[in-house]
Amino acid sequence: MIILLADDERLIRLALRSMIEEIEPNTHTFIEAKNGKELIKSFKDNSIDLAFVDINMPLMDGLSAIEQCKNSFTTTQWFILTGEREFDLVKKSYYSWC
């Protein structure tokens, strides 16, 4: 399984990788992106099964990057991550999927 970890904070990406590896060791390929533009490039270069995406990232936010990818890559399962306290942004991410 190919898993994309998209977050501008390296420690978050490492923590996600560590948790996933603990559940199923040595069975996944991990791709990392530090911003929305890297996320989009990762999708053009790979067939990604799962994507963990932070909302707030530099160059392009996670929601905008997902919007550009989700119609072309319909088999990907998306997980939105945020440490955001602003509920309106979280609500926007939910309603963009409905």
DSSP file (Angstrom, degrees, kcal/mol; ACC not computed):
  #  RESIDUE AA STRUCTURE BP1 BP2  ACC     N-H-->O    O-->H-N    N-H-->O    O-->H-N    TCO  KAPPA ALPHA  PHI   PSI    X-CA   Y-CA   Z-CA
    1    1 A M              0   0    0      0, 0.0    28,-2.6     0, 0.0     2,-0.6   0.000 360.0 360.0 360.0 135.4    0.0    0.0    0.0
    2    2 A I  E     -a   29   0A   0     45,-0.3    47,-2.2    26,-0.2    48,-1.8  -0.868 360.0-169.5 -99.8 124.3    1.3    3.5   -0.9
    3    3 A I  E     -ab  30  50A   0     26,-3.0    28,-2.7    -2,-0.6     2,-0.5  -0.954  10.6-152.2-120.6 128.0    0.6    6.1    1.8
    4    4 A L  E     -ab  31  51A   0     46,-2.9    48,-2.9    -2,-0.5     2,-0.6  -0.858   4.5-165.0 -98.1 130.0    1.1    9.8    1.4
    5    5 A L  E     -ab  32  52A   0     26,-2.9    28,-2.2    -2,-0.5     2,-0.7  -0.935  11.0-177.2-113.5 105.0    1.9   11.8    4.6
    6    6 A A  E     +ab  33  53A   0     46,-3.2    48,-2.5    -2,-0.6     2,-0.3  -0.882  26.8 122.0-112.3 105.2    1.3   15.5    3.8
    7    7 A D        -     0   0    0     26,-2.0     6,-0.1    -2,-0.7    50,-0.1  -0.958  57.2-135.7-158.2 140.8    2.2   17.9    6.6
    8    8 A D  S    S+     0   0    0     48,-0.4     2,-0.7    -2,-0.3    26,-0.1   0.626  89.0  81.4 -76.6 -10.5    4.6   20.8    6.9
    9    9 A E    >>  -     0   0    0      1,-0.2     4,-1.7     2,-0.0     3,-0.6  -0.862  67.9-156.2-100.3 117.3    5.8   19.5   10.3
   10   10 A R  H 3> S+     0   0    0     -2,-0.7     4,-2.6     1,-0.2     5,-0.2   0.862  91.8  57.3 -58.0 -40.8    8.4   16.8   10.0
   11   11 A L  H 3> S+     0   0    0      1,-0.2     4,-2.3     2,-0.2    -1,-0.2   0.841 104.5  52.3 -64.0 -32.7    7.6   15.4   13.5
   12   12 A I  H <> S+     0   0    0     -3,-0.6     4,-2.5     2,-0.2    -1,-0.2   0.932 110.1  48.3 -66.7 -44.9    3.9   14.9   12.5
   13   13 A R  H  X S+     0   0    0     -4,-1.7     4,-2.3     1,-0.2    -2,-0.2   0.918 113.0  48.1 -60.9 -42.7    5.0   12.9    9.4
   14   14 A L  H  X S+     0   0    0     -4,-2.6     4,-2.4     2,-0.2    -1,-0.2   0.896 111.1  50.7 -64.3 -40.3    7.4   10.8   11.5
   15   15 A A  H  X S+     0   0    0     -4,-2.3     4,-2.4     2,-0.2    -2,-0.2   0.918 110.9  48.2 -64.9 -43.8    4.7   10.1   14.2
   16   16 A L  H  X S+     0   0    0     -4,-2.5     4,-2.5     2,-0.2     5,-0.2   0.939 112.6  48.5 -61.2 -47.2    2.2    9.0   11.6
   17   17 A R  H  X S+     0   0    0     -4,-2.3     4,-2.7     1,-0.2    -2,-0.2   0.920 111.4  50.7 -58.4 -44.7    4.7    6.7    9.9
   18   18 A S  H  X S+     0   0    0     -4,-2.4     4,-1.8     1,-0.2    -1,-0.2   0.905 110.8  48.0 -62.1 -43.7    5.7    5.2   13.2
   19   19 A M  H  X S+     0   0    0     -4,-2.4     4,-1.4     2,-0.2    -1,-0.2   0.912 114.1  46.1 -65.0 -42.4    2.0    4.5   14.2
   20   20 A I  H  X S+     0   0    0     -4,-2.5     4,-2.4     1,-0.2     3,-0.2   0.918 112.3  50.5 -66.7 -42.9    1.2    2.9   10.9
   21   21 A E  H  < S+     0   0    0     -4,-2.7    -1,-0.2    -5,-0.2    -2,-0.2   0.828 105.8  57.0 -64.2 -31.9    4.4    0.8   10.9
   22   22 A E  H  < S+     0   0    0     -4,-1.8    -1,-0.2    -5,-0.2    -2,-0.2   0.869 110.4  44.0 -66.9 -35.5    3.6   -0.3   14.5
   23   23 A I  H  < S+     0   0    0     -4,-1.4    -2,-0.2     1,-0.3    -1,-0.2   0.928 136.6   9.5 -74.4 -46.6    0.3   -1.7   13.3
   24   24 A E  S >< S-     0   0    0     -4,-2.4     3,-1.0    -5,-0.1    -1,-0.3  -0.748  84.6-151.4-136.5  86.5    1.6   -3.4   10.1
   25   25 A P  T 3  S-     0   0    0      0, 0.0    -3,-0.1     0, 0.0    -4,-0.1  -0.283  70.1  -4.5 -64.8 140.6    5.4   -3.4    9.9
   26   26 A N  T 3  S+     0   0    0      1,-0.1    -5,-0.1     2,-0.1     3,-0.0   0.746 101.0 104.0  55.8  33.3    7.3   -3.3    6.6
   27   27 A T    <   +     0   0    0     -3,-1.0     2,-0.3    -6,-0.0    -1,-0.1   0.444  66.0  66.2-119.5  -3.0    4.2   -3.5    4.4
   28   28 A H        -     0   0    0     -4,-0.2     2,-0.5   -26,-0.0   -26,-0.2  -0.857  63.8-138.9-124.5 154.7    3.8    0.0    3.1
   29   29 A T  E     -a    2   0A   0    -28,-2.6   -26,-3.0    -2,-0.3     2,-0.4  -0.956  27.0-152.2-105.9 129.1    5.6    2.5    1.0
   30   30 A F  E     -a    3   0A   0     -2,-0.5     2,-0.4   -28,-0.2   -26,-0.2  -0.858  13.0-173.2-107.7 136.4    5.6    6.0    2.4
   31   31 A I  E     -a    4   0A   0    -28,-2.7   -26,-2.9    -2,-0.4     2,-0.4  -0.980  13.1-153.0-122.1 138.1    5.7    9.3    0.4
   32   32 A E  E     -a    5   0A   0     -2,-0.4     2,-0.4   -28,-0.2   -26,-0.2  -0.888  11.4-173.8-117.2 145.6    6.0   12.6    2.2
   33   33 A A  E     -a    6   0A   0    -28,-2.2   -26,-2.0    -2,-0.4     3,-0.1  -1.000  13.1-165.1-135.0 136.9    4.9   16.1    1.1
   34   34 A K  S    S+     0   0    0     -2,-0.4     2,-0.3   -28,-0.2   -28,-0.1   0.511  76.3  12.2 -97.5  -7.2    5.7   19.3    3.0
   35   35 A N  S  > S-     0   0    0     22,-0.1     4,-1.9   -28,-0.1    24,-0.2  -0.956  86.4 -91.0-158.9 173.0    3.2   21.5    1.2
   36   36 A G  H  > S+     0   0    0     24,-1.4     4,-2.2    22,-1.1     5,-0.2   0.835 120.2  55.1 -63.5 -34.5    0.2   21.3   -1.1
   37   37 A K  H  > S+     0   0    0     21,-0.4     4,-2.1     1,-0.2    -1,-0.2   0.898 108.2  48.4 -67.6 -39.1    2.2   21.6   -4.3
   38   38 A E  H  > S+     0   0    0      2,-0.2     4,-2.4     1,-0.2    -1,-0.2   0.870 108.4  56.4 -66.0 -35.3    4.4   18.6   -3.3
   39   39 A L  H  X S+     0   0    0     -4,-1.9     4,-1.6     2,-0.2    -2,-0.2   0.948 108.1  46.5 -58.6 -49.8    1.2   16.7   -2.5
   40   40 A I  H  X S+     0   0    0     -4,-2.2     4,-1.6     1,-0.2    -2,-0.2   0.910 112.3  50.1 -61.4 -43.5   -0.1   17.3   -6.1
   41   41 A K  H  X S+     0   0    0     -4,-2.1     4,-1.5     1,-0.2    -1,-0.2   0.891 106.2  56.8 -62.1 -39.1    3.2   16.3   -7.6
   42   42 A S  H  X S+     0   0    0     -4,-2.4     4,-1.1     1,-0.2    -1,-0.2   0.877 106.5  49.8 -60.0 -38.0    3.2   13.1   -5.5
   43   43 A F  H  < S+     0   0    0     -4,-1.6    -1,-0.2     1,-0.2    -2,-0.2   0.843 108.0  52.7 -70.7 -33.3   -0.1   12.1   -7.0
   44   44 A K  H  < S+     0   0    0     -4,-1.6    -1,-0.2     1,-0.2    -2,-0.2   0.802 116.6  39.9 -70.1 -27.2    1.1   12.7  -10.5
   45   45 A D  H  < S+     0   0    0     -4,-1.5     2,-0.3    -5,-0.1    -2,-0.2   0.578 119.7  34.5 -97.8 -12.1    4.1   10.5   -9.9
   46   46 A N  S  < S-     0   0    0     -4,-1.1     2,-0.8    -5,-0.2    -1,-0.0  -0.915  71.1-119.0-143.0 162.1    2.5    7.6   -7.8
   47   47 A S        -     0   0    0     -2,-0.3     2,-0.4    -3,-0.0   -45,-0.3  -0.853  42.3-161.8-102.8  94.0   -0.7    5.6   -7.4
   48   48 A I        -     0   0    0     -2,-0.8   -45,-0.2     1,-0.1     3,-0.1  -0.634  20.2-175.5 -90.0 130.6   -1.5    6.6   -3.8
   49   49 A D  S    S+     0   0    0    -47,-2.2    28,-2.9    -2,-0.4     2,-0.4   0.888  74.0  21.4 -87.7 -46.3   -3.9    4.4   -1.7
   50   50 A L  E     -bc   3  77A   0    -48,-1.8   -46,-2.9    26,-0.2     2,-0.4  -0.966  64.0-167.9-126.0 141.3   -4.2    6.5    1.5
   51   51 A A  E     -bc   4  78A   0     26,-2.5    28,-2.8    -2,-0.4     2,-0.6  -0.975   6.9-165.7-133.1 121.0   -3.4   10.2    2.0
   52   52 A F  E     -bc   5  79A   0    -48,-2.9   -46,-3.2    -2,-0.4     2,-0.5  -0.928  23.0-174.1-101.2 117.1   -3.1   11.9    5.3
   53   53 A V  E     -bc   6  80A   0     26,-3.3    28,-3.7    -2,-0.6     2,-0.2  -0.954  21.4-142.2-127.6 125.1   -3.3   15.6    4.7
   54   54 A D  E     - c   0  81A   0    -48,-2.5     8,-0.3    -2,-0.5    28,-0.2  -0.573  14.7-140.4 -75.7 143.4   -2.9   18.6    7.0
   55   55 A I  S    S+     0   0    0     26,-1.9     7,-2.7    -2,-0.2     2,-0.8   0.957  88.3  54.7 -69.5 -50.9   -5.2   21.5    6.3
   56   56 A N        +     0   0    0      5,-0.2   -48,-0.4    25,-0.2    -1,-0.2  -0.765  69.3 140.3 -95.7 109.2   -2.7   24.3    6.9
   57   57 A M        -     0   0    0     -2,-0.8   -22,-0.1   -50,-0.1   -23,-0.0  -0.962  49.9 -98.6-139.3 156.7    0.5   23.9    4.8
   58   58 A P  S    S+     0   0    0      0, 0.0     2,-2.5     0, 0.0   -22,-1.1  -0.255  98.2  17.4 -73.3 165.5    2.6   26.5    3.0
   59   59 A L  S    S+     0   0    0    -24,-0.2     2,-0.3   -23,-0.1   -24,-0.1  -0.174 138.4  10.9  68.6 -43.4    2.5   27.3   -0.8
   60   60 A M  S    S-     0   0    0     -2,-2.5   -24,-1.4    -3,-0.0   -23,-0.1  -0.896  84.0-119.4-160.2 131.4   -1.0   25.6   -1.0
   61   61 A D     >  -     0   0    0     -2,-0.3     4,-2.0   -26,-0.1    -5,-0.2  -0.262  29.1-111.0 -71.8 162.1   -3.3   24.5    1.7
   62   62 A G  H  > S+     0   0    0     -7,-2.7     4,-2.6    -8,-0.3     5,-0.2   0.854 114.0  54.7 -62.4 -38.3   -4.3   20.9    2.0
   63   63 A L  H  > S+     0   0    0     -8,-0.5     4,-2.3     2,-0.2    -1,-0.2   0.907 109.4  47.2 -65.1 -41.4   -8.0   21.4    1.1
   64   64 A S  H  > S+     0   0    0     -9,-0.2     4,-1.6     2,-0.2    -1,-0.2   0.898 112.9  49.6 -65.5 -40.0   -7.0   23.2   -2.2
   65   65 A A  H  X S+     0   0    0     -4,-2.0     4,-1.1     2,-0.2    -2,-0.2   0.913 111.2  48.8 -65.9 -42.3   -4.5   20.4   -3.0
   66   66 A I  H >X S+     0   0    0     -4,-2.6     4,-3.2     1,-0.2     3,-0.7   0.922 107.0  56.5 -61.4 -43.5   -7.1   17.7   -2.3
   67   67 A E  H 3< S+     0   0    0     -4,-2.3     4,-0.5     1,-0.3    -1,-0.2   0.867 107.5  48.8 -57.2 -37.7   -9.7   19.5   -4.5
   68   68 A Q  H 3< S+     0   0    0     -4,-1.6    -1,-0.3     1,-0.2    -2,-0.2   0.746 122.0  33.6 -73.6 -23.1   -7.2   19.4   -7.4
   69   69 A C  H XX S+     0   0    0     -4,-1.1     4,-1.9    -3,-0.7     3,-0.9   0.783  96.1  77.8-102.4 -31.5   -6.5   15.7   -6.9
   70   70 A K  T 3< S+     0   0    0     -4,-3.2     6,-0.1     1,-0.3    -3,-0.1   0.771  94.2  49.3 -63.9 -30.4   -9.7   14.0   -5.7
   71   71 A N  T 34 S+     0   0    0     -4,-0.5     3,-0.3    -5,-0.2    -1,-0.3   0.807 116.2  42.6 -77.0 -27.9  -11.6   13.8   -9.0
   72   72 A S  T <4 S+     0   0    0     -3,-0.9     2,-0.5     1,-0.2    -2,-0.2   0.736 118.4  44.7 -86.6 -24.4   -8.6   12.3  -10.9
   73   73 A F    ><  +     0   0    0     -4,-1.9     3,-1.0     1,-0.1    -1,-0.2  -0.667  67.2 161.3-121.9  74.6   -7.6    9.9   -8.2
   74   74 A T  T 3   +     0   0    0     -2,-0.5    -1,-0.1    -3,-0.3    -4,-0.1   0.623  66.6  59.9 -76.9 -15.1  -10.9    8.4   -7.1
   75   75 A T  T 3  S+     0   0    0    -27,-0.1    -1,-0.2     2,-0.1     2,-0.2   0.585  80.2 106.6 -90.2  -8.6   -9.6    5.3   -5.4
   76   76 A T    <   -     0   0    0     -3,-1.0     2,-0.5    -6,-0.1   -26,-0.2  -0.485  65.5-139.4 -70.8 135.8   -7.5    7.2   -2.9
   77   77 A Q  E     -c   50   0A   0    -28,-2.9   -26,-2.5    -2,-0.2     2,-0.4  -0.872  22.0-149.9 -93.9 126.9   -8.8    7.3    0.7
   78   78 A W  E     -c   51   0A   0     -2,-0.5     2,-0.4   -28,-0.2   -26,-0.2  -0.814  16.4-174.2-105.9 136.8   -8.4   10.7    2.2
   79   79 A F  E     -c   52   0A   0    -28,-2.8   -26,-3.3    -2,-0.4     2,-0.5  -0.990  15.5-148.5-128.1 121.2   -7.8   11.6    5.9
   80   80 A I  E     -c   53   0A   0     -2,-0.4     2,-0.4   -28,-0.2   -26,-0.2  -0.776  13.5-165.2 -94.9 130.5   -7.8   15.3    6.8
   81   81 A L  E     +c   54   0A   0    -28,-3.7   -26,-1.9    -2,-0.5     2,-0.3  -0.864  14.3 160.7-112.1 145.6   -5.5   16.3    9.7
   82   82 A T        -     0   0    0     -2,-0.4   -28,-0.0   -28,-0.2    -2,-0.0  -0.953  38.0-168.6-161.8 147.3   -5.6   19.5   11.6
   83   83 A G        +     0   0    0     -2,-0.3     2,-0.1   -27,-0.1    -1,-0.1   0.103  56.1 137.3-108.6  13.6   -4.5   21.1   14.9
   84   84 A E        -     0   0    0      1,-0.1    -2,-0.1     2,-0.1     6,-0.0  -0.367  43.0-166.1 -68.7 134.2   -6.7   24.0   13.9
   85   85 A R        +     0   0    0     -2,-0.1     2,-0.9     4,-0.0    -1,-0.1   0.622  64.4  99.2 -90.7 -16.7   -8.9   25.6   16.6
   86   86 A E    >>  -     0   0    0      1,-0.2     4,-1.2     2,-0.1     3,-0.7  -0.618  58.5-164.3 -77.6 105.5  -10.9   27.5   14.1
   87   87 A F  H 3> S+     0   0    0     -2,-0.9     4,-2.9     1,-0.2     5,-0.2   0.803  81.5  65.6 -64.5 -31.3  -14.0   25.3   13.7
   88   88 A D  H 3> S+     0   0    0      1,-0.2     4,-2.4     2,-0.2    -1,-0.2   0.882 101.6  49.5 -60.0 -38.3  -15.2   27.0   10.5
   89   89 A L  H <> S+     0   0    0     -3,-0.7     4,-1.8     2,-0.2    -1,-0.2   0.904 112.1  47.4 -67.2 -40.7  -12.1   25.7    8.6
   90   90 A V  H  X S+     0   0    0     -4,-1.2     4,-1.7     2,-0.2    -2,-0.2   0.917 112.5  50.0 -65.2 -42.9  -12.8   22.2    9.9
   91   91 A K  H  X S+     0   0    0     -4,-2.9     4,-2.5     1,-0.2     5,-0.2   0.892 107.2  54.9 -62.2 -40.8  -16.4   22.5    8.9
   92   92 A K  H  X S+     0   0    0     -4,-2.4     4,-1.6     1,-0.2    -1,-0.2   0.905 106.2  51.7 -59.3 -41.8  -15.4   23.7    5.4
   93   93 A S  H  < S+     0   0    0     -4,-1.8     4,-0.4     1,-0.2    -1,-0.2   0.884 110.8  48.6 -64.9 -37.2  -13.3   20.6    5.0
   94   94 A Y  H >X S+     0   0    0     -4,-1.7     3,-1.4     1,-0.2     4,-0.5   0.942 112.3  46.6 -66.6 -47.9  -16.2   18.3    5.9
   95   95 A Y  H 3< S+     0   0    0     -4,-2.5     3,-0.4     1,-0.3    -1,-0.2   0.717  99.2  68.8 -72.4 -19.2  -18.7   20.0    3.6
   96   96 A S  T 3< S+     0   0    0     -4,-1.6    -1,-0.3     1,-0.2    -2,-0.2   0.694 101.1  50.0 -69.6 -15.5  -16.3   20.0    0.7
   97   97 A W  T <4        0   0    0     -3,-1.4    -1,-0.2    -4,-0.4    -2,-0.2   0.643 360.0 360.0 -93.6 -18.5  -16.7   16.2    0.7
   98   98 A C     <        0   0    0     -4,-0.5    -1,-0.2    -3,-0.4    -2,-0.1   0.474 360.0 360.0 -81.7 360.0  -20.5   16.1    0.7
